[in-house]
Amino acid sequence: MNNKDSKKNVTLSVHASSFNNWEETYNFIKGYAIGKGMNNTLIALGIAKHYHKGQFRKGGEPYIIHPLEVTSYLINLKIDDDITCAAAILHDVIEDCNLPYDGKEFIDHYNLPKEVVDIVLLLTKKKGIPENIYYDKIKEDKRALIIKLADRTNNCSTMVEAFTKDKLISYVEETVDLIYPLCAYAKEYYPELSNAVTIIKYHIVSICETISSLFNKHTSYNPNRYKKTLLFIRGFATARKMHNTLIALALAERFHQGQLRKSGDPFIIHPLRVCSYLISLNLSNDVTCAAALLHEVLKKCDLPNGGNELIETYKLDPEVLELIKLVSRDEAISKEIYYENLKKNPQALLIKLSNRANTCTILTSYSLDELAEYLDEGHNFIDPLCTYGKLYYPEYLSQIVNMKYHINAMCQIVECFNKDEVFAKTEDNKTE
């Protein structure tokens, strides 16, 4: 193995995006539950800690981290009622700890309400039950449904450490076939969950598309696929009289017309996702949304006046162009200066994180060196940007936590993929 390959292998091995210290998440949930008087959640924490003790996931981490992360994820999505959180913590206990399938022990010995047990039983897979029946039952209870979606999100985020390539591809296909429709059902029949489900869907889609891109397993794209998101943003902006966003939406569609991403889908889907994701996170300031929609135009489109026409010709507010310039890095500026500038403006910081969370489809064309650089940027700049944002813009804490979780999951997938590829390359070198 040459020095270049050796250096790359070391670089990749230093990045760990999974949370291995389950006690941190446990204590966060415990403190949250005490603060809100969530007695069932506190009982569930003790039960899960007892029954999952000594169990490990396929990736090697203590099993307890999974239900804890599922619950923490829901809390950060503002799905934080006592019944839902208690059921989320216990959602795997019956299935994985050899407990009777009636759940009576939770009621008789731990005094949990039947509501919690009923949700856990809905989420417990029984042998011989067809998956369509299993999912149809889950649809009947919105709390079971949102836990299931959060559960799949966490599984998608960690599966790359434990699954073979074939299993990964199979799991992605299963997710597309079963979970995507479940998201659509949740948004249609439980509109109060719409924002949370949208965030979850973006997270799951990014992971599935990242895996598909890395393994060159592409689905065929509908050229008009982006229209649904475009119309959603237009309706949202019209209702709120967001004139900058409406102008930016029309300009983005015009400027990016005919442009394609490396994956083959229309380029416009990327800025639309970046904007829609921010809206779902309740980051719907007019200037922010407009800049999110146009954050790629300085790089990707021919604007002879350097973007000034956005103000002079199209009458966007000057603040929009300022944000676009902050987010769109000039190659003459070092990454260090670029990220320092992002820290000074919370809206630019948030757009950058949303952009990073929606970069999955570009990875298909990356070489190993480029993927290593992608990971290095995540470790050296994106992680510190998230930390800075949480410290200095605490009003956006939950949104930044959600985006960081999303981004870390993608980085973990890329990291594991790179390790496999580097290992294969090393083995090839040994045989030459």
Secondary structure, DSSP 8 states (H G I E B T S, - for coil): --HHHHHHHHHHHT---S---HHHHHHHHHHHHHHHT-HHHHHHHHHHHHHTTT-B-TTSSBTTHHHHHHHHHHHHTT---HHHHHHHHTTTHHHHTT--TT-HHHHHTT---HHHHHHHHHHS--TT--HHHHHHHHHT-HHHHHHHHHHHHHHHHHGGGT--HHHHHHHHHHIIIIIHHHHHHHHHH-GGGHHHHHHHHHHHHHHHHHHHHHTT------TTTTHHHHHHHHHHHHHTT-HHHHHHHHHHHHHTTT-B-TTSSBTTHHHHHHHHHHHHTT---HHHHHHHHTTTHHHHS--TTTTTHHHHTT---HHHHHHHHHHS--TTS-HHHHHHHHHT-HHHHHHHHHHHHT-GGGGGG--HHHHHHHHHHIIIIIHHHHHHHHHH-GGGHHHHHHHHHHHHHHHHHHHHHHHHHHHHHHHHHHH-
